[in-house]
Amino acid sequence: MAASAGPEIERLISLLAKLPGLGPRSARRAALALLKRREQLLVPLAASLAETAEKVVSCSVCGAPDTRDPCAICSDGSRDNGLICVVEEAGALWAMERSGAFRGKYHVLGGLLSALDGVGPEHLRIAELVGRVRHQNEGGGAVREVVLALPATVDGQTTAHYVAERISGPDVQVTSLARGVPVGGELDWLDDGTIVQAMRARRPA
Amino acid sequence: MAASAGPEIERLISLLAKLPGLGPRSARRAALALLKRREQLLVPLAASLAETAEKVVSCSVCGAPDTRDPCAICSDGSRDNGLICVVEEAGALWAMERSGAFRGKYHVLGGLLSALDGVGPEHLRIAELVGRVRHQNEGGGAVREVVLALPATVDGQTTAHYVAERISGPDVQVTSLARGVPVGGELDWLDDGTIVQAMRARRPA
């Protein structure tokens, strides 16, 4: 990097470059945009990050980030307590919420099992999920169904199998999101695996 | 956006989405990465932005961002004061410094003339450049050459023509960066305009 940019700007650029989606080049562009729009962007973003660092915590029940604990979803009495959707990260939870397709509770694992990356069950919030299901089923407000909404990747499916084994029992049904052709998906552009699964799971029209 | 993410996180995402290179989707991924790496990324980035907002100013001579005024380059006595390189933004200045190809001073215009976007000469630091050249040429330490290092786009070339007209005189030579095939550039992948310019400016091998 140019020494001329000064250590403060260099440091800002190297931190921005750690964000997913930004490389060294786009981090420089982002730093430049921040410097150009000091009052509209730089100052508000600094304040917003500081506020987030100060106020946002992980929900002790589901693991999702929120300013209160338990989080807004876990403390929402209108949502079905007997239905838990298991997701990898909060990003998947937000996507699910945007879809409006689910009115139960969530459980954020915080990652996926991965032999390659050395991520074992002890690194994820799996024991918390098992404990949560057991606790609810002993104390009333039983969990009827756990929906595994994990990615359709090798690690995602390994994790799904592991979680299913740990929590399945006579009282709890474990399900997974359906596989198939996505809305707007043209067959030409779909991978073979998706087509095979969509064919296997075909339904009367 | 999901109401469940909370207003602080929503605000952070919408601010991140204003950075060049980040859209709404990648801003969410970035926010998630920040929340996951609180101590390594979120807190340092908040501090770095606050420090930048507090300490970095625009150099009153050249317009580049730095923590001191005049900036490190403008106050560097070992650099040629008679040579000024005109750039659109600090990003171009940093690129030029990384190349090590230039040992004069800079002048940051802060943009390009654009009829479409309503950017006129009064919005750019052109009057400052004219005044700077005149002042130096009256007071000693004359400016011998102004190198226009502006983008090879319509707006860049319009701006270059305008600046050249404003500052050219008997004592000041105005030049532009050479056009041609970039290093590593394969002819197959170059646009016709570049090939035409490279052919016109061909030199003995």
Chai-1 contact restraints between the chains, C-beta under 6 A:
chainA,res_idxA,chainB,res_idxB,connection_type,confidence,min_distance_angstrom,max_distance_angstrom,comment,restraint_id
A,A2,B,W94,contact,1.0,0.0,6.0,A-B,restraint_1
A,A2,B,E97,contact,1.0,0.0,6.0,A-B,restraint_2
A,A2,B,R98,contact,1.0,0.0,6.0,A-B,restraint_3
A,S4,B,A72,contact,1.0,0.0,6.0,A-B,restraint_4
A,S4,B,I73,contact,1.0,0.0,6.0,A-B,restraint_5
A,S4,B,E97,contact,1.0,0.0,6.0,A-B,restraint_6
A,A5,B,W94,contact,1.0,0.0,6.0,A-B,restraint_7
A,G6,B,D66,contact,1.0,0.0,6.0,A-B,restraint_8
A,G6,B,T67,contact,1.0,0.0,6.0,A-B,restraint_9
A,E8,B,E51,contact,1.0,0.0,6.0,A-B,restraint_10
A,E8,B,T52,contact,1.0,0.0,6.0,A-B,restraint_11
A,E8,B,K55,contact,1.0,0.0,6.0,A-B,restraint_12
A,E8,B,T67,contact,1.0,0.0,6.0,A-B,restraint_13
A,R11,B,S48,contact,1.0,0.0,6.0,A-B,restraint_14
A,L12,B,S48,contact,1.0,0.0,6.0,A-B,restraint_15
A,L12,B,T52,contact,1.0,0.0,6.0,A-B,restraint_16
A,L15,B,P44,contact,1.0,0.0,6.0,A-B,restraint_17
A,L15,B,L45,contact,1.0,0.0,6.0,A-B,restraint_18
A,L15,B,S48,contact,1.0,0.0,6.0,A-B,restraint_19
A,K18,B,L41,contact,1.0,0.0,6.0,A-B,restraint_20
A,L19,B,A30,contact,1.0,0.0,6.0,A-B,restraint_21
A,P20,B,R29,contact,1.0,0.0,6.0,A-B,restraint_22
A,P20,B,A30,contact,1.0,0.0,6.0,A-B,restraint_23
A,P20,B,A33,contact,1.0,0.0,6.0,A-B,restraint_24
A,G21,B,L22,contact,1.0,0.0,6.0,A-B,restraint_25
A,G21,B,S26,contact,1.0,0.0,6.0,A-B,restraint_26
A,L22,B,G21,contact,1.0,0.0,6.0,A-B,restraint_27
A,S26,B,G21,contact,1.0,0.0,6.0,A-B,restraint_28
A,R28,B,G91,contact,1.0,0.0,6.0,A-B,restraint_29
A,R29,B,P20,contact,1.0,0.0,6.0,A-B,restraint_30
A,A30,B,L19,contact,1.0,0.0,6.0,A-B,restraint_31
A,A30,B,P20,contact,1.0,0.0,6.0,A-B,restraint_32
A,L32,B,A90,contact,1.0,0.0,6.0,A-B,restraint_33
A,L32,B,G91,contact,1.0,0.0,6.0,A-B,restraint_34
A,A33,B,L19,contact,1.0,0.0,6.0,A-B,restraint_35
A,A33,B,P20,contact,1.0,0.0,6.0,A-B,restraint_36
A,L35,B,P65,contact,1.0,0.0,6.0,A-B,restraint_37
A,L41,B,K18,contact,1.0,0.0,6.0,A-B,restraint_38
A,L42,B,A53,contact,1.0,0.0,6.0,A-B,restraint_39
A,V43,B,A53,contact,1.0,0.0,6.0,A-B,restraint_40
A,P44,B,L15,contact,1.0,0.0,6.0,A-B,restraint_41
A,L45,B,L15,contact,1.0,0.0,6.0,A-B,restraint_42
A,L45,B,L49,contact,1.0,0.0,6.0,A-B,restraint_43
A,A46,B,A46,contact,1.0,0.0,6.0,A-B,restraint_44
A,A46,B,L49,contact,1.0,0.0,6.0,A-B,restraint_45
A,A46,B,A50,contact,1.0,0.0,6.0,A-B,restraint_46
A,A46,B,A53,contact,1.0,0.0,6.0,A-B,restraint_47
A,S48,B,R11,contact,1.0,0.0,6.0,A-B,restraint_48
A,S48,B,L12,contact,1.0,0.0,6.0,A-B,restraint_49
A,S48,B,L15,contact,1.0,0.0,6.0,A-B,restraint_50
A,L49,B,L45,contact,1.0,0.0,6.0,A-B,restraint_51
A,L49,B,A46,contact,1.0,0.0,6.0,A-B,restraint_52
A,A50,B,A46,contact,1.0,0.0,6.0,A-B,restraint_53
A,E51,B,E8,contact,1.0,0.0,6.0,A-B,restraint_54
A,T52,B,E8,contact,1.0,0.0,6.0,A-B,restraint_55
A,T52,B,L12,contact,1.0,0.0,6.0,A-B,restraint_56
A,A53,B,L42,contact,1.0,0.0,6.0,A-B,restraint_57
A,A53,B,V43,contact,1.0,0.0,6.0,A-B,restraint_58
A,A53,B,A46,contact,1.0,0.0,6.0,A-B,restraint_59
A,K55,B,E8,contact,1.0,0.0,6.0,A-B,restraint_60
A,P65,B,L35,contact,1.0,0.0,6.0,A-B,restraint_61
A,D66,B,G6,contact,1.0,0.0,6.0,A-B,restraint_62
A,T67,B,G6,contact,1.0,0.0,6.0,A-B,restraint_63
A,T67,B,E8,contact,1.0,0.0,6.0,A-B,restraint_64
A,A72,B,S4,contact,1.0,0.0,6.0,A-B,restraint_65
A,I73,B,S4,contact,1.0,0.0,6.0,A-B,restraint_66
A,A90,B,L32,contact,1.0,0.0,6.0,A-B,restraint_67
A,G91,B,L32,contact,1.0,0.0,6.0,A-B,restraint_68
A,W94,B,A2,contact,1.0,0.0,6.0,A-B,restraint_69
A,W94,B,A5,contact,1.0,0.0,6.0,A-B,restraint_70
A,E97,B,A2,contact,1.0,0.0,6.0,A-B,restraint_71
A,E97,B,S4,contact,1.0,0.0,6.0,A-B,restraint_72
A,R98,B,A2,contact,1.0,0.0,6.0,A-B,restraint_73
